[in-house]
Amino acid sequence: MKVAYLGPHGTFSEEAAHRYFKDEHIDWHICDSVPEVLEAVGDGLADWGIAPIENAIEGTINMTVDSLLVNDLYIAGEVILPVSLHLLGTEGTKEEDIQEVWSIPPALAQCREYIRSLKVKTRHFDSTASAAEAIREAGRNDVAAVASAYAGDLFGLVKVRRNIEESYENQTRFVVVTKDKKAPADAKKTMLQVIPSDEYTGVLSSILNVFSALNVNLTWIESRPTKKKLGAYQFFLEAGYGVQNPLIDKAVAVLQTYGHEVNILGSFSATKLD
Ligand SMILES: O=C(O)C(=O)C[C@]1(C(=O)O)C=C[C@@H](O)C=C1
């Protein structure tokens, strides 16, 4: 079995992948960016992929949502991972000498207040670990990376400042995706994409009312542009039942009678890591 995740070694994605698929014999497919992970599964280079979709501080990771759709993937699992971020530099780096902080944008965003307090520039990388690796290679004392303690150890960096994220209960949710549109038997949630038939006043509330009328709890709601014109949105809704529950079929049928396009993007249960 081949599993794709965001590399290099030392990313949070690697930790999530190794802990989620721990009991299986895996051929790991390490990718350079989050969209590449989803593309690898879409193109059949890997059977499964794992990608971050939401963070407790920063919210939705849009590149994952968009790549899920482009590659026509199915969400068959979910992993919730605690995330602690540190400012990492080469030996002897002092906080007051730092001019630039490097990392993947969602990680920089989780530490926005701290980075603003440093009054430094930021530079975007494709992962926390690739930023940490670049700091080691640069061998400079005026730049630092935002990454995990594990990445710091791996690349021989020291913690210039610990736990710089904006919450002590920081977590990131990853989706486990595959091409095969089959829900696991124990699925407890279903992710739906709803593309409204038209833009009219109250369209979102009419969609949400379908779920409340059926007493189906929604655990996540996200709107994304349809990318067709400014102001035209599609909605991602996570319902609190697996797709095998007849209430999901009912909700989909009612939404379709209103003329909305509804796609089931996956059905899964959560794995919470500590
Ligand atoms: O760069 C990494 O280490 C990743 O696995 C990506 C990622 C993300 O994009 O959200 C995953 C978890 C953390 O929120 C920070 C970074």
PDBQT file of the ligand as one rigid body, heavy atoms in Angstrom, charges set to zero:
ROOT
HETATM    1  O1  LIG A 301       4.428  21.826   7.238  1.00  0.00    +0.000 OA
HETATM    2  C1  LIG A 301       4.059  20.836   7.912  1.00  0.00    +0.000 C 
HETATM    3  O2  LIG A 301       4.727  20.341   8.825  1.00  0.00    +0.000 OA
HETATM    4  C2  LIG A 301       2.746  20.270   7.631  1.00  0.00    +0.000 C 
HETATM    5  O3  LIG A 301       2.522  19.089   7.839  1.00  0.00    +0.000 OA
HETATM    6  C3  LIG A 301       1.690  21.214   7.136  1.00  0.00    +0.000 C 
HETATM    7  C4  LIG A 301       0.910  21.904   8.269  1.00  0.00    +0.000 C 
HETATM    8  C5  LIG A 301      -0.242  22.781   7.679  1.00  0.00    +0.000 C 
HETATM    9  O4  LIG A 301      -0.135  23.250   6.544  1.00  0.00    +0.000 OA
HETATM   10  O5  LIG A 301      -1.206  23.025   8.441  1.00  0.00    +0.000 OA
HETATM   11  C6  LIG A 301       0.327  20.854   9.153  1.00  0.00    +0.000 C 
HETATM   12  C7  LIG A 301       0.154  21.072  10.482  1.00  0.00    +0.000 C 
HETATM   13  C8  LIG A 301       0.470  22.378  11.108  1.00  0.00    +0.000 C 
HETATM   14  O6  LIG A 301      -0.748  23.104  11.144  1.00  0.00    +0.000 OA
HETATM   15  C9  LIG A 301       1.453  23.166  10.321  1.00  0.00    +0.000 C 
HETATM   16  C10 LIG A 301       1.732  22.850   9.034  1.00  0.00    +0.000 C 
ENDROOT
TORSDOF 0
